[in-house]
């Protein structure tokens, strides 16, 4: 069952996210089982991220195998996570 994971990262800056994005390279080598990824930052610079994944297991594998090693290298603090079963997923248009 697809899941929706909502992450909030206190101290997870735009610069850190940019480095993570570049070093992990998920846009050129997709993370297995990850379907959609959206990130925004609030006025205080705090990260808010939503990932839609095929399952909890695929989300966990992606973090363990691809993200966590780079997050530790960069010094990114572990974000808070809320995970829910996805009730409905629609993607209407791709963007940069």
Buried (B, 14 or more C-beta within 10 A) or exposed (E): EBBBBBBBBEEBBEEBBEBBBEBBEBEEEEBEBBBBBEBEBEEEEBBBBBBBBBEBEBBBBBBEEBBEEBBEEBEBEBBEBEBEEBEEEEEEEEEE
